Amino acid sequence: MVSASSTSDFNKIITLLKKEWQLDIRHRSAFYGVFLYSLLTVFLIFYAFKEVEPITWVCLFWIITLFAALNAMAKSFLQESASRWNYYYTLHSPTQLLVAKFIYNFFLLGIITLFNLILFVLFLGFPIENKMMFYGSVLLGVLAFVLMFSIMSSISAKASKNASLSAILSLPVIIPLLSVLINFSLKTIATAPYNIFTSDIVLLSSIDVLMLALGLLLFRFTWRD
């Protein structure tokens, strides 16, 4: 049997997800701007190089996805007004709010990343042999970006309302995370046994779990400041 509190938490998270969608529809210019950024960037790469080596393809894919994630996630908490925070304090718990942000941002960045991948395939080909592992690296990478930038956005929203602070705070995590993702994806260029991916999967999964736990812990202390 599902408890009443669990049902209430679920309904409140659904309400918050609907609110996030309505905000993005209301500010659709910023929403579409992320997709326009990806389209123009990939087209410029194609126009300049026509074709790229597989290693370059992987590196460019993750770099563009990283900046798309930063543009999409940085506003996550910064767009919240003081009156809306009062609404959150009255009706929602910090866990409900943060989980709703994580879920919505994951689906948003998932769509953006899929759009990026389609553009790369159309303009620059698809040099990946081990497609299953590559898609796995994309899934874990998107989740890591969502957790990292959502947490940093919540901190910067409370600290200074400055979107650039989110990128600065994320810098110590971005570089090692991007390195792990690129190394993981480079192994998928050629057919290889699945056991060589074990360490990368464990490392990325550990990073995701650690950031999720850290976010849920820290947000309880920062959301009312």
C-alpha positions as a Markdown table, in Angstrom:
| # | Residue | x | y | z |
|---|---|---|---|---|
| 1 | Met | 0.0 | 0.0 | 0.0 |
| 2 | Val | 1.2 | 3.5 | -0.9 |
| 3 | Ser | 1.1 | 5.8 | 2.1 |
| 4 | Ala | -0.8 | 9.1 | 2.0 |
| 5 | Ser | 2.3 | 11.1 | 2.6 |
| 6 | Ser | 4.0 | 9.5 | -0.4 |
| 7 | Thr | 1.0 | 10.2 | -2.6 |
| 8 | Ser | 1.0 | 13.8 | -1.4 |
| 9 | Asp | 4.7 | 14.2 | -2.1 |
| 10 | Phe | 4.2 | 12.8 | -5.6 |
| 11 | Asn | 1.3 | 15.1 | -6.4 |
| 12 | Lys | 3.3 | 18.1 | -5.2 |
| 13 | Ile | 6.2 | 17.2 | -7.3 |
| 14 | Ile | 3.9 | 16.9 | -10.3 |
| 15 | Thr | 2.5 | 20.3 | -9.5 |
| 16 | Leu | 6.1 | 21.8 | -9.5 |
| 17 | Leu | 6.9 | 20.1 | -12.8 |
| 18 | Lys | 3.8 | 21.7 | -14.4 |
| 19 | Lys | 4.9 | 25.0 | -13.0 |
| 20 | Glu | 8.4 | 24.6 | -14.5 |
| 21 | Trp | 6.9 | 23.8 | -17.9 |
| 22 | Gln | 4.6 | 26.8 | -17.8 |
| 23 | Leu | 7.5 | 29.1 | -16.9 |
| 24 | Asp | 9.6 | 27.8 | -19.9 |
| 25 | Ile | 6.6 | 28.3 | -22.2 |
| 26 | Arg | 6.1 | 31.8 | -20.9 |
| 27 | His | 9.8 | 32.6 | -21.5 |
| 28 | Arg | 10.1 | 30.6 | -24.7 |
| 29 | Ser | 12.7 | 32.9 | -26.2 |
| 30 | Ala | 15.3 | 31.7 | -23.7 |
| 31 | Phe | 14.0 | 28.1 | -24.1 |
| 32 | Tyr | 14.5 | 28.2 | -27.9 |
| 33 | Gly | 17.8 | 30.1 | -27.6 |
| 34 | Val | 19.5 | 27.0 | -26.3 |
| 35 | Phe | 18.5 | 25.0 | -29.4 |
| 36 | Leu | 19.5 | 27.8 | -31.7 |
| 37 | Tyr | 22.9 | 27.9 | -30.0 |
| 38 | Ser | 23.4 | 24.2 | -30.7 |
| 39 | Leu | 22.2 | 24.5 | -34.3 |
| 40 | Leu | 24.5 | 27.4 | -35.1 |
| 41 | Thr | 27.5 | 25.9 | -33.4 |
| 42 | Val | 27.3 | 22.6 | -35.2 |
| 43 | Phe | 26.7 | 24.3 | -38.5 |
| 44 | Leu | 29.7 | 26.5 | -38.0 |
| 45 | Ile | 31.8 | 23.4 | -37.2 |
| 46 | Phe | 30.5 | 21.7 | -40.4 |
| 47 | Tyr | 31.1 | 24.8 | -42.5 |
| 48 | Ala | 34.7 | 25.2 | -41.2 |
| 49 | Phe | 35.8 | 21.6 | -41.3 |
| 50 | Lys | 33.3 | 19.6 | -43.4 |
| 51 | Glu | 34.3 | 16.5 | -41.6 |
| 52 | Val | 36.1 | 15.8 | -38.3 |
| 53 | Glu | 38.1 | 12.9 | -36.9 |
| 54 | Pro | 36.2 | 10.6 | -34.5 |
| 55 | Ile | 38.3 | 11.8 | -31.5 |
| 56 | Thr | 37.5 | 15.4 | -32.4 |
| 57 | Trp | 33.8 | 14.5 | -32.9 |
| 58 | Val | 33.6 | 13.1 | -29.3 |
| 59 | Cys | 35.3 | 16.1 | -27.8 |
| 60 | Leu | 33.2 | 18.6 | -29.6 |
| 61 | Phe | 30.0 | 16.8 | -28.8 |
| 62 | Trp | 30.7 | 16.9 | -25.1 |
| 63 | Ile | 31.9 | 20.5 | -25.1 |
| 64 | Ile | 28.8 | 21.7 | -26.9 |
| 65 | Thr | 26.6 | 19.7 | -24.6 |
| 66 | Leu | 28.3 | 21.1 | -21.6 |
| 67 | Phe | 27.7 | 24.7 | -22.7 |
| 68 | Ala | 24.1 | 23.9 | -23.7 |
| 69 | Ala | 23.6 | 22.4 | -20.2 |
| 70 | Leu | 25.1 | 25.5 | -18.6 |
| 71 | Asn | 22.9 | 27.8 | -20.6 |
| 72 | Ala | 19.8 | 25.7 | -19.8 |
| 73 | Met | 20.4 | 24.9 | -16.1 |
| 74 | Ala | 21.9 | 28.2 | -14.9 |
| 75 | Lys | 18.5 | 29.8 | -14.8 |
| 76 | Ser | 16.9 | 27.0 | -12.9 |
| 77 | Phe | 16.7 | 28.8 | -9.6 |
| 78 | Leu | 17.7 | 32.3 | -10.7 |
| 79 | Gln | 14.3 | 32.8 | -12.3 |
| 80 | Glu | 12.4 | 32.3 | -9.1 |
| 81 | Ser | 11.0 | 35.5 | -7.6 |
| 82 | Ala | 10.7 | 36.3 | -3.9 |
| 83 | Ser | 6.9 | 35.7 | -3.9 |
| 84 | Arg | 7.4 | 32.3 | -5.5 |
| 85 | Trp | 9.9 | 31.4 | -2.8 |
| 86 | Asn | 7.3 | 32.3 | -0.2 |
| 87 | Tyr | 4.9 | 29.9 | -2.0 |
| 88 | Tyr | 7.5 | 27.2 | -1.8 |
| 89 | Tyr | 8.1 | 27.7 | 1.9 |
| 90 | Thr | 4.3 | 27.4 | 2.6 |
| 91 | Leu | 3.4 | 24.4 | 0.5 |
| 92 | His | 6.5 | 22.4 | -0.3 |
| 93 | Ser | 9.5 | 20.8 | 1.4 |
| 94 | Pro | 13.1 | 21.4 | 0.1 |
| 95 | Thr | 13.3 | 17.8 | -1.0 |
| 96 | Gln | 10.1 | 18.1 | -3.1 |
| 97 | Leu | 11.4 | 21.3 | -4.8 |
| 98 | Leu | 14.8 | 20.0 | -5.5 |
| 99 | Val | 13.6 | 16.6 | -6.8 |
| 100 | Ala | 11.2 | 18.4 | -9.1 |
| 101 | Lys | 14.0 | 20.6 | -10.4 |
| 102 | Phe | 16.2 | 17.6 | -11.0 |
| 103 | Ile | 13.5 | 15.7 | -12.9 |
| 104 | Tyr | 12.4 | 18.6 | -15.1 |
| 105 | Asn | 16.0 | 19.6 | -15.9 |
| 106 | Phe | 16.9 | 16.0 | -16.7 |
| 107 | Phe | 14.2 | 15.8 | -19.3 |
| 108 | Leu | 15.0 | 19.2 | -20.6 |
| 109 | Leu | 18.7 | 18.5 | -21.0 |
| 110 | Gly | 17.9 | 15.1 | -22.4 |
| 111 | Ile | 15.9 | 16.7 | -25.2 |
| 112 | Ile | 18.6 | 19.3 | -25.8 |
| 113 | Thr | 21.3 | 16.5 | -25.9 |
| 114 | Leu | 19.2 | 14.4 | -28.3 |
| 115 | Phe | 18.9 | 17.5 | -30.5 |
| 116 | Asn | 22.7 | 18.0 | -30.4 |
| 117 | Leu | 23.3 | 14.3 | -31.3 |
| 118 | Ile | 20.9 | 14.5 | -34.3 |
| 119 | Leu | 22.7 | 17.6 | -35.5 |
| 120 | Phe | 26.0 | 15.9 | -35.2 |
| 121 | Val | 24.8 | 12.8 | -37.0 |
| 122 | Leu | 23.3 | 14.9 | -39.9 |
| 123 | Phe | 26.2 | 17.3 | -40.3 |
| 124 | Leu | 29.3 | 15.3 | -39.1 |
| 125 | Gly | 28.3 | 11.7 | -39.3 |
| 126 | Phe | 28.3 | 9.1 | -36.4 |
| 127 | Pro | 31.7 | 7.5 | -35.9 |
| 128 | Ile | 30.6 | 5.5 | -32.9 |
| 129 | Glu | 30.9 | 1.7 | -33.1 |
| 130 | Asn | 29.8 | 0.7 | -29.6 |
| 131 | Lys | 26.5 | 2.6 | -29.7 |
| 132 | Met | 25.0 | 1.1 | -26.5 |
| 133 | Met | 27.9 | 2.1 | -24.4 |
| 134 | Phe | 28.0 | 5.6 | -26.0 |
| 135 | Tyr | 24.3 | 6.1 | -25.2 |
| 136 | Gly | 25.1 | 4.9 | -21.6 |
| 137 | Ser | 27.8 | 7.5 | -21.3 |
| 138 | Val | 25.4 | 10.2 | -22.6 |
| 139 | Leu | 22.7 | 9.2 | -20.1 |
| 140 | Leu | 25.2 | 9.3 | -17.1 |
| 141 | Gly | 26.7 | 12.5 | -18.4 |
| 142 | Val | 23.4 | 14.3 | -18.8 |
| 143 | Leu | 22.4 | 13.2 | -15.3 |
| 144 | Ala | 25.8 | 14.5 | -13.9 |
| 145 | Phe | 25.4 | 17.9 | -15.7 |
| 146 | Val | 21.8 | 18.3 | -14.4 |
| 147 | Leu | 22.7 | 17.5 | -10.8 |
| 148 | Met | 25.8 | 19.7 | -10.8 |
| 149 | Phe | 24.3 | 22.8 | -12.5 |
| 150 | Ser | 21.0 | 22.6 | -10.6 |
| 151 | Ile | 22.9 | 22.5 | -7.3 |
| 152 | Met | 25.2 | 25.4 | -8.3 |
| 153 | Ser | 22.2 | 27.4 | -9.6 |
| 154 | Ser | 20.5 | 27.0 | -6.2 |
| 155 | Ile | 23.6 | 28.2 | -4.4 |
| 156 | Ser | 24.2 | 31.2 | -6.7 |
| 157 | Ala | 20.5 | 32.2 | -6.5 |
| 158 | Lys | 20.7 | 32.5 | -2.8 |
| 159 | Ala | 24.2 | 34.1 | -2.8 |
| 160 | Ser | 24.1 | 36.8 | -5.5 |
| 161 | Lys | 21.4 | 36.1 | -8.1 |
| 162 | Asn | 24.3 | 36.0 | -10.6 |
| 163 | Ala | 24.3 | 33.3 | -13.3 |
| 164 | Ser | 28.0 | 33.5 | -13.8 |
| 165 | Leu | 28.6 | 32.4 | -10.2 |
| 166 | Ser | 27.0 | 29.0 | -11.1 |
| 167 | Ala | 29.7 | 28.5 | -13.8 |
| 168 | Ile | 32.5 | 29.6 | -11.5 |
| 169 | Leu | 31.3 | 27.2 | -8.7 |
| 170 | Ser | 31.0 | 24.4 | -11.1 |
| 171 | Leu | 34.5 | 24.8 | -12.5 |
| 172 | Pro | 36.3 | 22.4 | -10.1 |
| 173 | Val | 33.8 | 19.7 | -11.0 |
| 174 | Ile | 33.4 | 20.4 | -14.7 |
| 175 | Ile | 37.0 | 19.7 | -15.7 |
| 176 | Pro | 37.4 | 16.2 | -14.2 |
| 177 | Leu | 33.8 | 15.3 | -15.1 |
| 178 | Leu | 34.3 | 16.3 | -18.7 |
| 179 | Ser | 37.6 | 14.4 | -18.8 |
| 180 | Val | 35.9 | 11.2 | -17.6 |
| 181 | Leu | 33.0 | 11.6 | -20.1 |
| 182 | Ile | 35.4 | 12.1 | -23.0 |
| 183 | Asn | 37.6 | 9.2 | -22.0 |
| 184 | Phe | 34.5 | 7.0 | -21.7 |
| 185 | Ser | 33.1 | 8.0 | -25.0 |
| 186 | Leu | 36.4 | 7.6 | -26.8 |
| 187 | Lys | 36.4 | 3.9 | -25.9 |
| 188 | Thr | 33.1 | 3.6 | -27.8 |
| 189 | Ile | 34.6 | 4.7 | -31.1 |
| 190 | Ala | 35.9 | 1.1 | -31.7 |
| 191 | Thr | 34.3 | -2.2 | -30.8 |
| 192 | Ala | 35.6 | -3.3 | -27.5 |
| 193 | Pro | 34.7 | -5.8 | -24.7 |
| 194 | Tyr | 32.2 | -4.4 | -22.2 |
| 195 | Asn | 34.5 | -5.1 | -19.2 |
| 196 | Ile | 36.8 | -2.1 | -20.2 |
| 197 | Phe | 33.9 | 0.2 | -19.5 |
| 198 | Thr | 33.3 | -1.0 | -16.0 |
| 199 | Ser | 35.5 | 1.5 | -14.2 |
| 200 | Asp | 34.0 | 4.4 | -16.2 |
| 201 | Ile | 30.5 | 3.4 | -15.4 |
| 202 | Val | 31.3 | 2.9 | -11.7 |
| 203 | Leu | 33.0 | 6.3 | -11.5 |
| 204 | Leu | 30.3 | 8.2 | -13.3 |
| 205 | Ser | 27.6 | 6.5 | -11.3 |
| 206 | Ser | 29.4 | 7.3 | -8.1 |
| 207 | Ile | 29.7 | 11.0 | -9.1 |
| 208 | Asp | 26.0 | 11.1 | -9.8 |
| 209 | Val | 25.0 | 9.5 | -6.5 |
| 210 | Leu | 27.4 | 11.7 | -4.6 |
| 211 | Met | 26.1 | 14.9 | -6.2 |
| 212 | Leu | 22.5 | 13.8 | -5.6 |
| 213 | Ala | 23.2 | 13.2 | -1.9 |
| 214 | Leu | 25.1 | 16.4 | -1.6 |
| 215 | Gly | 22.4 | 18.4 | -3.2 |
| 216 | Leu | 19.6 | 17.0 | -1.1 |
| 217 | Leu | 21.7 | 17.7 | 2.0 |
| 218 | Leu | 22.9 | 21.2 | 1.3 |
| 219 | Phe | 19.6 | 22.5 | -0.1 |
| 220 | Arg | 17.9 | 21.9 | 3.2 |
| 221 | Phe | 20.2 | 24.5 | 4.8 |
| 222 | Thr | 20.3 | 27.0 | 1.9 |
| 223 | Trp | 16.8 | 27.2 | 0.6 |
| 224 | Arg | 15.5 | 29.6 | 3.3 |
| 225 | Asp | 18.5 | 31.8 | 3.5 |
